Amino acid sequence: MDLRELQAILGHVSPATTARYAHLTEVTSTRARERQGQLLESFVLRWNDKS
C-alpha cells in the first residue's frame, strides 16, 4: 500500500507519523516470522509405518 494512502486512511497530518507505524508493522512481521521458525524447529516428526 502506498504510504500516502495509508496516511490518508489513518488521518495523519505528517508522513513521518505514518512512516513510524509502517516501520513497526515491518518489525513486528519480521519478529513473528522468526518466532514461527523457532517454534517449528522445536517439533520432531516421527513416522510409524506399521505395514
Beta strands, then each sheet from edge to edge (+ up, - down):
end
